[in-house]
Amino acid sequence: MTAPAGPAEPGPGGPLALLRAMLRVRRLEEACVRLYTEQKIRGFLHVSIGEEAVVAGVTSAVEPGDAIVATYREHGHALLAGVPARKLMAEMYGRAEGCSHGRGGSMHLFDADARFFGGNAIVAGGLPLAVGLALGDAMQGRDRVTVCFFGEGAMAEGEFHESINLAALWRLPVLFCCENNLYAMGTALARSESQTDLALKAAAYGVPAWEVDGMDALAVADAARKAVDSVRAGGGPYFLELRTYRFRAHSMFDPERYRDRAEVASWMKRDPIPLLRASLADAGELDDAGWAALEREVEDEVQDAVAFAEAGTLEPIETLGRWVYSEGRAP
């Protein structure tokens, strides 16, 4: 089922704001790729280059106080959820000034102040967490929505079925966002799931479920706004299948032998950033000078974040045991 089309409203979901949000994510992750090759960022690194329309569109619909739960491909989600670029990059460097105090790194970004609850490295691991957050809000009578991002591979996991079933039974305020980039690591969707219409699969639980063009930021923003409004009004959980594509390999260690270059090149023609930029230019809303100014603004933010991380500190060995147990309790 395809979400009904309609113009995005002005504001956070407006075209210029969406373009800026996507560009912030793209340039931050491009910097992370460069820094990883320079061995300044260690461990695993999974970037979402190509998928920016999904996170920009969905986060444009959330409000202060709403919670976001994501996967290990979550740099853009954290940034647009409100995690400062400085704290995010410091975490990538493993510095104590990072949002997870340097203990999480790329795959475990977390910031309670921004109500960003991971960065979850286990496939489908964020789904039960999102249901728990939504249950807590419902029991406390708080006007909040929890947005849960996960890949299509998570829909083959038991946690997905348990989570969406409970959310539907209890009419919890959860927006389930499946980022369907067609490959769960290196396994094509059709090779892992007998039913590849993921919105139809979710609808089996009595949840409103729509398929959305995840390469169109305006379409994502519009669908997300309608979904969030429905959830916030007490309509229970909602499901969006956001059909998108990652331009780079699964991770920096992935030899990417499971898809051919022609397929990647075909999808890159639908890069959401130049497409939205061209649309704004055609409408007379963004000229070359405006684009150059936007590029400078974003580049300044990224360079400032990198400089902050470079100047950061490593956690002293004496405090490595902190937060392993509750504060004030002996092992």
C-alpha positions as CSV (number, residue, x, y, z in Angstrom):
1,M,0.0,0.0,0.0
2,T,1.3,3.4,-1.0
3,A,0.8,6.4,1.3
4,P,-1.5,9.0,-0.1
5,A,0.5,11.9,-1.8
6,G,0.3,15.5,-0.7
7,P,2.4,18.6,-0.3
8,A,4.7,18.8,2.7
9,E,3.8,21.6,5.1
10,P,6.1,24.6,5.7
11,G,8.5,24.4,8.6
12,P,10.7,21.5,9.6
13,G,9.3,19.4,6.8
14,G,9.6,22.2,4.2
15,P,11.9,21.6,1.1
16,L,14.8,23.9,2.2
17,A,14.8,22.5,5.7
18,L,14.9,19.0,4.4
19,L,17.7,19.7,2.0
20,R,19.8,21.2,4.8
21,A,19.1,18.2,7.0
22,M,20.1,15.8,4.3
23,L,23.2,17.7,3.5
24,R,24.3,17.8,7.2
25,V,24.0,14.0,7.4
26,R,25.8,13.4,4.1
27,R,28.7,15.7,4.8
28,L,29.1,14.4,8.4
29,E,29.2,10.8,7.1
30,E,31.6,11.6,4.3
31,A,33.9,13.1,6.9
32,C,33.6,9.9,9.0
33,V,34.5,7.7,6.0
34,R,37.6,9.9,5.4
35,L,38.6,9.8,9.1
36,Y,38.1,6.1,9.2
37,T,40.5,5.5,6.3
38,E,43.0,7.7,8.2
39,Q,42.5,5.4,11.3
40,K,41.2,8.2,13.4
41,I,37.9,6.4,13.8
42,R,38.2,2.8,14.8
43,G,36.0,-0.2,15.1
44,F,33.0,-0.7,12.7
45,L,31.5,2.1,10.6
46,H,28.2,1.8,8.8
47,V,27.1,4.9,6.9
48,S,23.7,5.7,5.4
49,I,24.9,7.7,2.4
50,G,22.0,7.5,-0.1
51,E,19.3,7.0,2.6
52,E,19.2,10.6,3.9
53,A,15.7,11.4,2.8
54,V,14.4,8.8,5.2
55,V,15.9,10.2,8.4
56,A,15.4,13.9,7.3
57,G,11.7,13.3,6.4
58,V,10.8,11.3,9.5
59,T,12.6,13.5,12.0
60,S,11.0,16.6,10.6
61,A,7.7,15.3,12.0
62,V,8.8,14.6,15.6
63,E,8.5,17.1,18.4
64,P,10.5,17.9,21.5
65,G,10.0,15.1,24.0
66,D,9.5,12.4,21.4
67,A,11.9,9.5,21.5
68,I,13.9,8.1,18.7
69,V,15.4,4.5,18.6
70,A,17.7,3.5,15.8
71,T,20.0,0.9,14.5
72,Y,23.8,0.9,14.3
73,R,23.6,2.9,11.0
74,E,22.5,5.9,13.1
75,H,24.8,8.9,12.7
76,G,22.2,10.9,10.8
77,H,19.4,9.9,13.2
78,A,21.4,11.1,16.2
79,L,22.4,14.3,14.5
80,L,18.8,15.2,13.4
81,A,17.4,14.1,16.8
82,G,19.4,16.9,18.3
83,V,22.7,15.3,19.4
84,P,25.2,18.1,18.8
85,A,27.7,17.4,16.0
86,R,30.6,17.9,18.4
87,K,29.4,15.3,20.9
88,L,28.7,12.9,18.0
89,M,32.1,13.2,16.4
90,A,33.8,13.0,19.8
91,E,32.1,9.7,20.3
92,M,33.2,8.5,16.9
93,Y,36.8,9.2,18.1
94,G,36.2,7.4,21.4
95,R,36.7,10.6,23.4
96,A,35.3,11.2,26.9
97,E,33.4,14.3,25.6
98,G,31.3,12.1,23.3
99,C,27.6,11.5,23.8
100,S,28.4,8.1,25.2
101,H,31.5,9.2,27.0
102,G,33.6,7.5,24.3
103,R,32.4,4.0,25.4
104,G,30.0,3.4,22.5
105,G,31.6,4.6,19.3
106,S,29.9,4.6,15.9
107,M,27.4,1.8,16.7
108,H,26.2,2.9,20.1
109,L,25.4,6.6,20.0
110,F,23.1,7.6,22.9
111,D,21.9,10.9,24.3
112,A,19.2,10.9,26.9
113,D,19.0,14.7,26.8
114,A,18.1,14.5,23.1
115,R,15.9,11.5,23.8
116,F,17.9,9.5,21.4
117,F,18.0,5.9,22.7
118,G,20.5,4.2,20.4
119,G,22.4,3.1,18.3
120,N,21.5,-0.6,18.9
121,A,24.0,-3.1,17.4
122,I,21.7,-6.1,17.6
123,V,19.4,-6.5,14.6
124,A,15.8,-5.8,15.8
125,G,17.2,-5.0,19.3
126,G,15.7,-1.5,19.4
127,L,12.1,-2.7,18.7
128,P,11.3,-4.0,22.3
129,L,13.1,-0.9,23.7
130,A,10.8,1.4,21.6
131,V,7.7,-0.5,22.8
132,G,8.9,-0.1,26.4
133,L,9.4,3.6,26.0
134,A,6.0,4.0,24.5
135,L,4.4,1.9,27.2
136,G,6.0,4.1,29.9
137,D,4.7,7.2,28.2
138,A,1.2,5.7,27.9
139,M,1.1,4.7,31.5
140,Q,2.3,8.1,32.7
141,G,-0.2,9.9,30.4
142,R,2.6,11.8,28.5
143,D,1.9,13.2,25.1
144,R,4.8,11.6,23.4
145,V,5.6,9.5,20.3
146,T,8.4,7.0,20.0
147,V,9.9,6.6,16.6
148,C,11.7,3.3,15.9
149,F,14.0,2.8,12.9
150,F,15.0,-0.6,11.8
151,G,16.1,-2.4,8.6
152,E,14.1,-4.8,6.6
153,G,16.2,-7.6,7.9
154,A,14.8,-7.0,11.4
155,M,11.3,-8.0,10.1
156,A,12.6,-11.6,9.9
157,E,13.4,-11.6,13.6
158,G,11.0,-12.6,16.4
159,E,11.4,-9.3,18.1
160,F,9.6,-7.5,15.3
161,H,6.6,-9.7,15.6
162,E,6.5,-9.6,19.3
163,S,6.9,-5.8,19.4
164,I,4.4,-4.8,16.8
165,N,1.9,-7.3,18.3
166,L,2.1,-5.8,21.8
167,A,2.1,-2.3,20.4
168,A,-1.1,-3.1,18.5
169,L,-2.8,-4.9,21.4
170,W,-2.1,-2.0,23.8
171,R,-2.5,0.8,21.2
172,L,0.9,2.2,22.1
173,P,2.2,5.5,20.6
174,V,4.9,4.0,18.4
175,L,5.8,4.8,14.8
176,F,7.6,1.8,13.3
177,C,9.9,2.9,10.4
178,C,11.3,0.2,8.3
179,E,14.3,1.4,6.3
180,N,14.1,-1.1,3.4
181,N,17.4,-0.7,1.5
182,L,16.8,-4.2,-0.1
183,Y,19.9,-5.8,1.5
184,A,20.2,-7.2,5.1
185,M,23.9,-6.9,5.1
186,G,24.6,-8.9,1.9
187,T,21.4,-10.8,1.6
188,A,18.7,-9.6,-0.8
189,L,15.2,-9.2,0.6
190,A,13.7,-11.9,-1.7
191,R,16.3,-14.4,-0.5
192,S,15.4,-14.0,3.2
193,E,11.6,-13.3,3.3
194,S,8.8,-15.1,1.5
195,Q,6.6,-12.0,1.7
196,T,8.5,-9.0,0.4
197,D,5.6,-6.6,0.7
198,L,6.6,-5.4,4.2
199,A,3.8,-3.0,4.7
200,L,1.3,-5.8,4.0
201,K,3.1,-8.0,6.6
202,A,2.8,-5.2,9.2
203,A,-0.8,-4.6,8.3
204,A,-1.6,-8.2,9.4
205,Y,-1.3,-7.0,12.9
206,G,-4.1,-4.5,12.5
207,V,-1.7,-1.6,12.2
208,P,-2.0,1.2,9.5
209,A,0.9,0.5,7.2
210,W,2.1,2.3,4.1
211,E,4.8,2.0,1.6
212,V,6.7,5.3,0.9
213,D,9.3,6.3,-1.7
214,G,12.3,6.6,0.6
215,M,14.4,8.6,-1.9
216,D,11.9,11.5,-1.9
217,A,12.3,13.6,1.2
218,L,9.1,15.5,0.7
219,A,7.1,12.2,0.3
220,V,8.7,10.9,3.5
221,A,8.0,14.1,5.4
222,D,4.4,14.1,4.4
223,A,3.8,10.4,5.2
224,A,5.7,10.8,8.6
225,R,3.6,13.8,9.6
226,K,0.4,12.0,8.9
227,A,1.6,8.9,10.8
228,V,2.9,10.9,13.8
229,D,-0.4,12.9,14.0
230,S,-2.3,9.7,14.0
231,V,-0.2,8.1,16.7
232,R,-0.2,11.3,18.9
233,A,-4.0,11.5,18.6
234,G,-4.3,8.1,20.2
235,G,-4.7,6.0,17.1
236,G,-2.2,3.4,18.2
237,P,1.0,2.3,16.4
238,Y,1.7,3.0,12.7
239,F,4.1,1.4,10.2
240,L,6.0,3.0,7.3
241,E,8.0,1.0,4.8
242,L,10.5,3.5,3.5
243,R,12.0,2.1,0.3
244,T,15.5,3.4,0.0
245,Y,19.0,2.4,-1.0
246,R,22.5,2.7,0.5
247,F,25.1,3.8,-2.1
248,R,28.0,2.4,-0.1
249,A,28.7,-1.1,1.2
250,H,27.2,-2.5,4.3
251,S,30.2,-1.4,6.3
252,M,33.8,-0.3,5.7
253,F,34.8,-4.0,5.9
254,D,32.3,-5.2,3.3
255,P,33.7,-6.3,-0.1
256,E,30.2,-5.8,-1.6
257,R,30.1,-8.8,-3.9
258,Y,26.4,-9.4,-3.6
259,R,25.2,-6.6,-5.9
260,D,26.5,-5.3,-9.3
261,R,27.7,-1.9,-10.1
262,A,24.9,-1.2,-12.6
263,E,22.3,-1.6,-9.9
264,V,24.1,0.8,-7.6
265,A,24.6,3.3,-10.5
266,S,20.9,3.1,-11.3
267,W,19.9,4.0,-7.7
268,M,22.4,6.8,-7.6
269,K,20.5,8.6,-10.3
270,R,17.8,9.0,-7.6
271,D,20.1,10.6,-5.1
272,P,17.7,12.6,-2.9
273,I,20.0,15.5,-2.4
274,P,20.6,16.7,-6.0
275,L,17.0,15.8,-6.9
276,L,15.6,18.1,-4.2
277,R,18.1,20.8,-5.0
278,A,17.1,20.7,-8.6
279,S,13.4,20.9,-7.7
280,L,14.1,24.0,-5.5
281,A,16.2,25.6,-8.3
282,D,13.4,25.0,-10.8
283,A,10.9,26.6,-8.4
284,G,13.2,29.7,-8.1
285,E,13.7,29.0,-4.3
286,L,17.5,28.1,-4.4
287,D,20.1,29.6,-6.7
288,D,23.8,28.7,-6.9
289,A,24.7,31.3,-4.3
290,G,22.2,29.9,-1.9
291,W,23.5,26.4,-2.4
292,A,27.1,27.6,-1.9
293,A,26.1,29.3,1.4
294,L,24.4,26.1,2.6
295,E,27.4,24.1,1.7
296,R,29.7,26.5,3.7
297,E,27.4,26.4,6.7
298,V,27.4,22.6,6.8
299,E,31.1,22.3,6.1
300,D,31.8,24.7,9.0
301,E,29.7,22.6,11.3
302,V,31.5,19.4,10.3
303,Q,35.0,20.9,10.5
304,D,34.2,22.3,14.0
305,A,33.0,18.9,15.1
306,V,36.2,17.3,13.9
307,A,38.4,19.9,15.6
308,F,36.5,19.4,18.8
309,A,36.9,15.6,18.6
310,E,40.6,15.9,17.8
311,A,41.1,18.1,20.9
312,G,39.1,15.6,23.1
313,T,40.5,13.5,25.9
314,L,40.6,9.8,26.5
315,E,38.8,8.5,29.7
316,P,41.2,7.9,32.5
317,I,41.8,4.3,33.3
318,E,40.8,4.9,36.9
319,T,37.2,5.6,35.8
320,L,36.7,2.7,33.4
321,G,34.5,0.9,35.9
322,R,32.0,3.8,36.2
323,W,28.5,3.1,34.9
324,V,29.2,-0.7,34.8
325,Y,27.2,-0.8,38.0
326,S,24.6,1.6,39.4
327,E,26.2,4.7,41.0
328,G,26.9,4.2,44.7
329,R,26.7,0.4,44.5
330,A,29.6,-1.9,45.0
331,P,30.1,-4.8,42.6
